[in-house]
Amino acid sequence: MPDRQLSPLLELDPDLGVLLDEDRRAAAQLELGVAVHALAPGEWDVARLSGASPEHPGLLMLNGVLAREVLVSDTVSTELLGPGDVIRPWRLHQSASLLRHSVRWSVLAPSRIALLDRRLGAQLGRYPEINAALLDRVTERAVRLAVTQAISQLNRVDRRLLALFWHLAERWGRMTASGVAVPMTLSHRMLGQLVGARRPTVSTALAQLAKEGQLSRREDGTWLLCGAPVGMPSEEVARIVPMRRRLLPPEADTPSAREPATVAALLPRTTASETEPVHVTGVEMRAVLQRLRERCDSQARELRTAYEITTELTRRTVELRDRCRETRDGLRITRAAAPPERPARTG
């Protein structure tokens, strides 16, 4: 890293200096330099970056496309990253996670990234305008993730795919005489990971969109949008889906301002331990484990009680069955030992 030649940051990404005046931009052009690394297509082993100092702000994508895949159980969710995105494959604290998942990185096209290291971070203290631009990039990524989450909740896969392509066209689209081209060779499998659907369902939905003339795949494997943009929520939807006003339950001793006192009195009273966030390190982890042990012991006692009751009911059932059998056998013996009835005399 120290021996690598540095390149001017604002030459690589001029939009970062949009808030600078001419004099400060010229000074930043000379002062701010970054090391540039090339990434070849294929799997990107970010484990090699696990030893990076958490003081480095992150990595700035200059060109290309990366895929960040989150694997939870048997489901894969994919995020596409491109020029201008700020990523940080390392973390400040490698804390344990209650939800077991893993993250996989892939380079989908030849890419270049710039290292925003600790040295550059100290220099950026003199250029808050560039820091603001970098924070804006982080916010834009968060907004795109929220939009992608909303797309994955649409009620039909064809609607999800059409909304996704228009969302991708905002960033990578190119106007052509036939429509908006999305110059990305996205496979049906990856499209399914982007919208939360299975590959066969994606194939069926794409065929339907092609039949309707809204989306088609070009000969080179890229995509073409032929219709009008979609996604604007109607007034009817805004009326049906009101804004959420509460996420957490009200305080135990404070009635809600929007509800009558009689209703507030019926709400379950929560203790402080139920409303505190869960921590998984140190003393908090031991407390969580202790609560889990107590819950397991309570459930084990309930199971033992249920087992004893079931055993007693089984014993009684066996006894009743034996009595019924003895009674039935006794009746059969009695009938067999009884003398046959003589026919009545006539005349």
C-alpha positions as a Markdown table, in Angstrom:
| # | Residue | x | y | z |
|---|---|---|---|---|
| 1 | Met | 0.0 | 0.0 | 0.0 |
| 2 | Pro | 2.6 | 2.7 | 0.9 |
| 3 | Asp | 4.5 | 1.9 | -2.4 |
| 4 | Arg | 1.4 | 2.2 | -4.6 |
| 5 | Gln | 1.1 | 5.4 | -6.7 |
| 6 | Leu | -1.6 | 7.7 | -5.6 |
| 7 | Ser | -4.1 | 9.2 | -8.0 |
| 8 | Pro | -6.0 | 12.5 | -7.5 |
| 9 | Leu | -9.4 | 11.7 | -5.9 |
| 10 | Leu | -11.3 | 14.5 | -7.7 |
| 11 | Glu | -10.0 | 13.3 | -11.1 |
| 12 | Leu | -11.3 | 9.9 | -10.4 |
| 13 | Asp | -14.7 | 11.1 | -9.1 |
| 14 | Pro | -15.3 | 14.8 | -10.0 |
| 15 | Asp | -18.8 | 14.8 | -8.5 |
| 16 | Leu | -17.3 | 14.6 | -5.0 |
| 17 | Gly | -16.1 | 18.3 | -5.4 |
| 18 | Val | -19.5 | 19.7 | -6.5 |
| 19 | Leu | -19.7 | 21.8 | -3.3 |
| 20 | Leu | -16.2 | 23.2 | -3.6 |
| 21 | Asp | -15.4 | 26.6 | -5.1 |
| 22 | Glu | -12.7 | 26.8 | -7.8 |
| 23 | Asp | -9.8 | 27.7 | -5.4 |
| 24 | Arg | -10.6 | 24.9 | -2.9 |
| 25 | Arg | -11.3 | 22.5 | -5.6 |
| 26 | Ala | -7.8 | 23.1 | -7.1 |
| 27 | Ala | -6.2 | 22.7 | -3.7 |
| 28 | Ala | -8.1 | 19.5 | -3.1 |
| 29 | Gln | -7.1 | 18.3 | -6.5 |
| 30 | Leu | -3.4 | 18.5 | -5.5 |
| 31 | Glu | -3.7 | 17.3 | -1.9 |
| 32 | Leu | -6.1 | 14.4 | -1.9 |
| 33 | Gly | -4.8 | 11.2 | -3.4 |
| 34 | Val | -6.0 | 7.6 | -3.2 |
| 35 | Ala | -4.6 | 4.2 | -4.1 |
| 36 | Val | -6.6 | 2.5 | -6.9 |
| 37 | His | -7.0 | -1.3 | -7.1 |
| 38 | Ala | -8.4 | -3.4 | -10.0 |
| 39 | Leu | -10.9 | -6.3 | -9.4 |
| 40 | Ala | -11.3 | -9.1 | -11.9 |
| 41 | Pro | -14.7 | -10.7 | -12.5 |
| 42 | Gly | -15.4 | -13.6 | -10.1 |
| 43 | Glu | -15.7 | -14.1 | -6.4 |
| 44 | Trp | -14.2 | -11.4 | -4.3 |
| 45 | Asp | -12.6 | -12.8 | -1.1 |
| 46 | Val | -13.2 | -9.9 | 1.3 |
| 47 | Ala | -11.8 | -12.1 | 4.1 |
| 48 | Arg | -8.4 | -10.7 | 3.0 |
| 49 | Leu | -9.6 | -7.3 | 4.3 |
| 50 | Ser | -10.5 | -8.6 | 7.8 |
| 51 | Gly | -7.2 | -7.3 | 9.1 |
| 52 | Ala | -7.8 | -3.8 | 7.7 |
| 53 | Ser | -7.8 | -1.1 | 10.3 |
| 54 | Pro | -11.3 | 0.1 | 11.2 |
| 55 | Glu | -10.0 | 3.6 | 11.1 |
| 56 | His | -10.0 | 3.4 | 7.3 |
| 57 | Pro | -13.3 | 5.1 | 6.1 |
| 58 | Gly | -14.0 | 2.6 | 3.3 |
| 59 | Leu | -13.7 | 1.9 | -0.4 |
| 60 | Leu | -15.0 | 4.0 | -3.2 |
| 61 | Met | -16.2 | 2.3 | -6.4 |
| 62 | Leu | -14.9 | 4.0 | -9.5 |
| 63 | Asn | -16.4 | 1.7 | -12.2 |
| 64 | Gly | -17.7 | -1.8 | -12.7 |
| 65 | Val | -20.4 | -3.7 | -10.9 |
| 66 | Leu | -20.3 | -5.6 | -7.6 |
| 67 | Ala | -22.9 | -7.9 | -6.1 |
| 68 | Arg | -23.3 | -8.2 | -2.4 |
| 69 | Glu | -25.3 | -11.3 | -1.5 |
| 70 | Val | -26.8 | -12.0 | 1.9 |
| 71 | Leu | -27.6 | -15.6 | 2.6 |
| 72 | Val | -30.2 | -16.4 | 5.2 |
| 73 | Ser | -31.3 | -20.0 | 5.5 |
| 74 | Asp | -32.1 | -21.1 | 1.9 |
| 75 | Thr | -32.7 | -17.6 | 0.6 |
| 76 | Val | -30.2 | -15.3 | -1.2 |
| 77 | Ser | -30.8 | -11.5 | -1.4 |
| 78 | Thr | -28.6 | -9.5 | -3.8 |
| 79 | Glu | -27.6 | -5.9 | -3.9 |
| 80 | Leu | -25.9 | -4.4 | -6.9 |
| 81 | Leu | -23.2 | -1.8 | -6.4 |
| 82 | Gly | -21.7 | 0.5 | -9.0 |
| 83 | Pro | -19.7 | 3.7 | -9.6 |
| 84 | Gly | -19.9 | 6.2 | -6.8 |
| 85 | Asp | -20.9 | 3.7 | -4.1 |
| 86 | Val | -19.0 | 3.8 | -0.8 |
| 87 | Ile | -18.6 | 0.3 | 0.7 |
| 88 | Arg | -17.0 | -0.9 | 3.9 |
| 89 | Pro | -16.4 | -4.7 | 4.0 |
| 90 | Trp | -14.8 | -4.4 | 7.5 |
| 91 | Arg | -16.6 | -3.3 | 10.7 |
| 92 | Leu | -15.7 | -1.3 | 13.8 |
| 93 | His | -16.8 | -4.1 | 16.1 |
| 94 | Gln | -17.2 | -7.7 | 15.0 |
| 95 | Ser | -20.1 | -8.4 | 17.4 |
| 96 | Ala | -22.0 | -11.7 | 17.4 |
| 97 | Ser | -25.3 | -11.9 | 15.5 |
| 98 | Leu | -28.5 | -13.5 | 16.8 |
| 99 | Leu | -29.6 | -14.1 | 13.2 |
| 100 | Arg | -27.3 | -16.5 | 11.5 |
| 101 | His | -26.4 | -15.3 | 8.0 |
| 102 | Ser | -23.4 | -14.9 | 5.8 |
| 103 | Val | -22.3 | -12.3 | 3.1 |
| 104 | Arg | -20.8 | -13.1 | -0.2 |
| 105 | Trp | -19.2 | -10.6 | -2.7 |
| 106 | Ser | -18.9 | -11.1 | -6.4 |
| 107 | Val | -17.4 | -8.9 | -9.1 |
| 108 | Leu | -19.8 | -9.0 | -12.1 |
| 109 | Ala | -17.7 | -6.8 | -14.4 |
| 110 | Pro | -14.1 | -5.5 | -14.4 |
| 111 | Ser | -14.0 | -2.9 | -11.6 |
| 112 | Arg | -11.8 | -0.4 | -9.9 |
| 113 | Ile | -12.0 | 0.7 | -6.3 |
| 114 | Ala | -10.2 | 3.5 | -4.5 |
| 115 | Leu | -9.1 | 3.1 | -0.9 |
| 116 | Leu | -10.3 | 5.8 | 1.4 |
| 117 | Asp | -7.7 | 5.2 | 4.1 |
| 118 | Arg | -7.0 | 6.8 | 7.5 |
| 119 | Arg | -4.5 | 9.3 | 5.9 |
| 120 | Leu | -7.2 | 10.5 | 3.5 |
| 121 | Gly | -9.7 | 10.7 | 6.3 |
| 122 | Ala | -7.5 | 13.1 | 8.2 |
| 123 | Gln | -7.0 | 15.2 | 5.1 |
| 124 | Leu | -10.8 | 15.3 | 4.5 |
| 125 | Gly | -11.1 | 17.2 | 7.8 |
| 126 | Arg | -10.1 | 20.3 | 5.9 |
| 127 | Tyr | -12.7 | 19.6 | 3.2 |
| 128 | Pro | -16.1 | 19.1 | 4.8 |
| 129 | Glu | -17.7 | 19.7 | 1.4 |
| 130 | Ile | -16.3 | 16.4 | 0.2 |
| 131 | Asn | -17.3 | 14.6 | 3.5 |
| 132 | Ala | -20.8 | 15.8 | 2.9 |
| 133 | Ala | -20.7 | 14.4 | -0.7 |
| 134 | Leu | -19.5 | 11.0 | 0.7 |
| 135 | Leu | -22.3 | 10.9 | 3.3 |
| 136 | Asp | -24.7 | 11.7 | 0.5 |
| 137 | Arg | -23.5 | 8.7 | -1.3 |
| 138 | Val | -24.1 | 6.5 | 1.7 |
| 139 | Thr | -27.6 | 8.0 | 2.0 |
| 140 | Glu | -28.3 | 7.3 | -1.6 |
| 141 | Arg | -27.4 | 3.6 | -1.1 |
| 142 | Ala | -29.7 | 3.4 | 1.9 |
| 143 | Val | -32.5 | 4.9 | -0.2 |
| 144 | Arg | -32.0 | 2.4 | -3.0 |
| 145 | Leu | -32.1 | -0.5 | -0.5 |
| 146 | Ala | -35.4 | 0.8 | 0.8 |
| 147 | Val | -36.8 | 1.1 | -2.7 |
| 148 | Thr | -35.6 | -2.5 | -3.5 |
| 149 | Gln | -37.3 | -3.7 | -0.3 |
| 150 | Ala | -40.5 | -2.1 | -1.4 |
| 151 | Ile | -40.2 | -3.6 | -4.9 |
| 152 | Ser | -39.8 | -7.1 | -3.4 |
| 153 | Gln | -43.1 | -6.7 | -1.6 |
| 154 | Leu | -45.2 | -6.0 | -4.7 |
| 155 | Asn | -47.9 | -8.7 | -5.1 |
| 156 | Arg | -46.9 | -10.1 | -8.5 |
| 157 | Val | -43.5 | -11.1 | -9.8 |
| 158 | Asp | -44.1 | -9.4 | -13.2 |
| 159 | Arg | -44.8 | -6.1 | -11.3 |
| 160 | Arg | -41.6 | -6.6 | -9.2 |
| 161 | Leu | -39.5 | -7.2 | -12.3 |
| 162 | Leu | -40.8 | -4.2 | -14.2 |
| 163 | Ala | -40.3 | -1.9 | -11.2 |
| 164 | Leu | -36.8 | -3.3 | -10.7 |
| 165 | Phe | -35.7 | -2.6 | -14.3 |
| 166 | Trp | -37.0 | 0.9 | -14.1 |
| 167 | His | -35.1 | 1.3 | -10.8 |
| 168 | Leu | -31.9 | 0.0 | -12.4 |
| 169 | Ala | -32.5 | 2.2 | -15.4 |
| 170 | Glu | -32.3 | 5.3 | -13.2 |
| 171 | Arg | -28.7 | 4.5 | -12.6 |
| 172 | Trp | -27.4 | 2.4 | -15.6 |
| 173 | Gly | -30.1 | 3.1 | -18.3 |
| 174 | Arg | -29.3 | 4.6 | -21.7 |
| 175 | Met | -31.9 | 6.2 | -24.0 |
| 176 | Thr | -32.2 | 4.6 | -27.4 |
| 177 | Ala | -34.6 | 5.0 | -30.3 |
| 178 | Ser | -36.5 | 1.8 | -29.2 |
| 179 | Gly | -36.7 | 2.6 | -25.5 |
| 180 | Val | -34.5 | 2.7 | -22.4 |
| 181 | Ala | -31.7 | 0.2 | -22.5 |
| 182 | Val | -30.3 | -1.4 | -19.3 |
| 183 | Pro | -26.8 | -2.6 | -20.3 |
| 184 | Met | -26.6 | -5.4 | -17.8 |
| 185 | Thr | -26.7 | -9.1 | -18.6 |
| 186 | Leu | -28.7 | -10.1 | -15.6 |
| 187 | Ser | -29.6 | -13.8 | -15.4 |
| 188 | His | -33.1 | -15.1 | -14.4 |
| 189 | Arg | -31.5 | -16.5 | -11.2 |
| 190 | Met | -30.0 | -13.1 | -10.2 |
| 191 | Leu | -33.2 | -11.3 | -11.0 |
| 192 | Gly | -35.0 | -13.7 | -8.7 |
| 193 | Gln | -32.5 | -12.8 | -5.9 |
| 194 | Leu | -33.1 | -9.1 | -6.5 |
| 195 | Val | -36.9 | -9.3 | -6.3 |
| 196 | Gly | -37.4 | -12.2 | -3.9 |
| 197 | Ala | -38.7 | -14.9 | -6.3 |
| 198 | Arg | -37.8 | -18.3 | -7.7 |
| 199 | Arg | -36.1 | -18.6 | -11.1 |
| 200 | Pro | -39.0 | -20.5 | -12.8 |
| 201 | Thr | -41.5 | -17.8 | -11.7 |
| 202 | Val | -39.1 | -15.1 | -13.0 |
| 203 | Ser | -38.9 | -16.8 | -16.4 |
| 204 | Thr | -42.7 | -17.0 | -16.6 |
| 205 | Ala | -43.1 | -13.3 | -15.6 |
| 206 | Leu | -40.4 | -12.2 | -18.1 |
| 207 | Ala | -42.2 | -14.0 | -20.9 |
| 208 | Gln | -45.5 | -12.2 | -20.0 |
| 209 | Leu | -43.8 | -8.8 | -19.9 |
| 210 | Ala | -42.2 | -9.5 | -23.3 |
| 211 | Lys | -45.6 | -10.6 | -24.7 |
| 212 | Glu | -47.1 | -7.3 | -23.4 |
| 213 | Gly | -44.3 | -5.3 | -25.1 |
| 214 | Gln | -43.0 | -3.7 | -21.9 |
| 215 | Leu | -39.6 | -5.5 | -21.5 |
| 216 | Ser | -37.5 | -7.5 | -23.9 |
| 217 | Arg | -34.0 | -9.1 | -23.9 |
| 218 | Arg | -31.7 | -8.0 | -26.7 |
| 219 | Glu | -29.3 | -10.2 | -28.6 |
| 220 | Asp | -26.3 | -9.3 | -26.5 |
| 221 | Gly | -28.1 | -10.4 | -23.3 |
| 222 | Thr | -28.9 | -6.9 | -22.1 |
| 223 | Trp | -32.5 | -5.6 | -21.5 |
| 224 | Leu | -34.7 | -3.0 | -23.2 |
| 225 | Leu | -37.6 | -1.2 | -21.5 |
| 226 | Cys | -40.3 | -0.3 | -24.1 |
| 227 | Gly | -43.2 | 1.1 | -22.0 |
| 228 | Ala | -43.7 | 4.0 | -19.6 |
| 229 | Pro | -42.2 | 4.2 | -16.1 |
| 230 | Val | -44.1 | 2.6 | -13.3 |
| 231 | Gly | -44.3 | 2.8 | -9.5 |
| 232 | Met | -46.2 | 6.0 | -8.7 |
| 233 | Pro | -48.5 | 5.2 | -5.8 |
| 234 | Ser | -52.1 | 6.3 | -6.3 |
| 235 | Glu | -54.2 | 8.4 | -4.0 |
| 236 | Glu | -56.4 | 5.3 | -3.2 |
| 237 | Val | -53.3 | 3.4 | -2.0 |
| 238 | Ala | -52.2 | 6.4 | 0.2 |
| 239 | Arg | -55.7 | 6.4 | 1.7 |
| 240 | Ile | -55.8 | 2.6 | 2.3 |
| 241 | Val | -52.3 | 2.4 | 3.8 |
| 242 | Pro | -52.1 | 5.0 | 6.5 |
| 243 | Met | -48.9 | 6.2 | 8.1 |
| 244 | Arg | -47.6 | 4.0 | 11.0 |
| 245 | Arg | -47.7 | 6.0 | 14.3 |
| 246 | Arg | -46.2 | 3.5 | 16.8 |
| 247 | Leu | -43.6 | 0.8 | 16.7 |
| 248 | Leu | -43.0 | 0.1 | 20.4 |
| 249 | Pro | -45.7 | -0.4 | 23.1 |
| 250 | Pro | -46.5 | 2.6 | 25.3 |
| 251 | Glu | -44.7 | 3.1 | 28.6 |
| 252 | Ala | -46.2 | 1.0 | 31.4 |
| 253 | Asp | -47.1 | 3.9 | 33.6 |
| 254 | Thr | -47.9 | 6.5 | 30.9 |
| 255 | Pro | -51.2 | 6.2 | 29.1 |
| 256 | Ser | -51.1 | 6.9 | 25.4 |
| 257 | Ala | -52.1 | 10.4 | 24.4 |
| 258 | Arg | -54.1 | 9.1 | 21.5 |
| 259 | Glu | -56.1 | 6.5 | 23.4 |
| 260 | Pro | -58.6 | 6.7 | 26.3 |
| 261 | Ala | -57.4 | 5.8 | 29.7 |
| 262 | Thr | -59.7 | 2.7 | 29.8 |
| 263 | Val | -58.0 | 1.3 | 26.7 |
| 264 | Ala | -54.5 | 2.1 | 28.1 |
| 265 | Ala | -55.4 | 0.2 | 31.2 |
| 266 | Leu | -56.1 | -2.9 | 29.2 |
| 267 | Leu | -52.7 | -2.9 | 27.4 |
| 268 | Pro | -50.2 | -5.4 | 28.7 |
| 269 | Arg | -47.7 | -3.9 | 31.2 |
| 270 | Thr | -44.1 | -4.4 | 30.0 |
| 271 | Thr | -41.1 | -4.5 | 32.2 |
| 272 | Ala | -37.8 | -2.7 | 31.6 |
| 273 | Ser | -36.1 | -6.0 | 30.6 |
| 274 | Glu | -38.7 | -6.6 | 27.9 |
| 275 | Thr | -38.1 | -3.2 | 26.2 |
| 276 | Glu | -34.4 | -3.0 | 26.5 |
| 277 | Pro | -32.4 | -3.9 | 23.3 |
| 278 | Val | -30.7 | -7.2 | 23.2 |
| 279 | His | -27.0 | -7.2 | 23.4 |
| 280 | Val | -24.9 | -10.2 | 22.7 |
| 281 | Thr | -21.6 | -9.4 | 24.3 |
| 282 | Gly | -20.2 | -9.5 | 27.8 |
| 283 | Val | -22.5 | -9.4 | 30.8 |
| 284 | Glu | -25.5 | -8.9 | 28.5 |
| 285 | Met | -24.8 | -12.2 | 26.8 |
| 286 | Arg | -24.7 | -14.0 | 30.1 |
| 287 | Ala | -28.0 | -12.4 | 31.1 |
| 288 | Val | -29.6 | -13.5 | 27.9 |
| 289 | Leu | -28.3 | -17.1 | 28.4 |
| 290 | Gln | -29.6 | -17.1 | 32.0 |
| 291 | Arg | -33.1 | -16.1 | 30.8 |
| 292 | Leu | -33.0 | -18.7 | 28.1 |
| 293 | Arg | -32.0 | -21.4 | 30.7 |
| 294 | Glu | -34.8 | -20.3 | 33.0 |
| 295 | Arg | -37.3 | -20.5 | 30.1 |
| 296 | Cys | -36.0 | -23.9 | 29.1 |
| 297 | Asp | -36.3 | -25.2 | 32.7 |
| 298 | Ser | -39.8 | -23.9 | 32.9 |
| 299 | Gln | -40.8 | -25.6 | 29.7 |
| 300 | Ala | -39.0 | -28.8 | 30.8 |
| 301 | Arg | -41.1 | -28.8 | 34.0 |
| 302 | Glu | -44.3 | -28.3 | 32.0 |
| 303 | Leu | -43.3 | -31.2 | 29.7 |
| 304 | Arg | -42.6 | -33.4 | 32.7 |
| 305 | Thr | -46.1 | -32.6 | 34.2 |
| 306 | Ala | -47.7 | -33.3 | 30.8 |
| 307 | Tyr | -45.9 | -36.5 | 30.6 |
| 308 | Glu | -47.0 | -37.6 | 34.1 |
| 309 | Ile | -50.6 | -36.8 | 33.3 |
| 310 | Thr | -50.4 | -38.7 | 30.0 |
| 311 | Thr | -48.8 | -41.7 | 31.7 |
| 312 | Glu | -51.6 | -41.7 | 34.3 |
| 313 | Leu | -54.3 | -41.5 | 31.7 |
| 314 | Thr | -52.6 | -44.3 | 29.8 |
| 315 | Arg | -52.6 | -46.5 | 32.9 |
| 316 | Arg | -56.2 | -45.9 | 33.5 |
| 317 | Thr | -57.1 | -46.6 | 29.9 |
| 318 | Val | -55.2 | -50.0 | 30.2 |
| 319 | Glu | -57.1 | -50.8 | 33.4 |
| 320 | Leu | -60.5 | -50.0 | 31.9 |
| 321 | Arg | -59.6 | -52.1 | 28.8 |
| 322 | Asp | -58.7 | -55.0 | 31.0 |
| 323 | Arg | -61.9 | -54.7 | 33.0 |
| 324 | Cys | -63.9 | -54.7 | 29.8 |
| 325 | Arg | -62.1 | -57.7 | 28.6 |
| 326 | Glu | -62.7 | -59.6 | 31.9 |
| 327 | Thr | -66.3 | -58.7 | 31.8 |
| 328 | Arg | -66.7 | -59.8 | 28.3 |
| 329 | Asp | -64.9 | -63.1 | 29.0 |
| 330 | Gly | -67.1 | -63.7 | 32.1 |
| 331 | Leu | -70.3 | -63.2 | 30.1 |
| 332 | Arg | -69.1 | -65.6 | 27.4 |
| 333 | Ile | -68.3 | -68.3 | 30.0 |
| 334 | Thr | -71.6 | -67.8 | 31.8 |
| 335 | Arg | -73.5 | -68.2 | 28.5 |
| 336 | Ala | -71.5 | -71.4 | 27.7 |
| 337 | Ala | -72.2 | -73.0 | 31.1 |
| 338 | Ala | -75.9 | -72.3 | 31.2 |
| 339 | Pro | -78.1 | -75.4 | 30.2 |
| 340 | Pro | -79.9 | -75.1 | 26.9 |
| 341 | Glu | -83.4 | -73.9 | 27.0 |
| 342 | Arg | -86.0 | -76.8 | 26.5 |
| 343 | Pro | -88.6 | -76.2 | 23.8 |
| 344 | Ala | -92.0 | -75.6 | 25.2 |
| 345 | Arg | -94.6 | -78.5 | 24.9 |
| 346 | Thr | -97.6 | -77.9 | 22.8 |
| 347 | Gly | -101.1 | -79.5 | 23.1 |
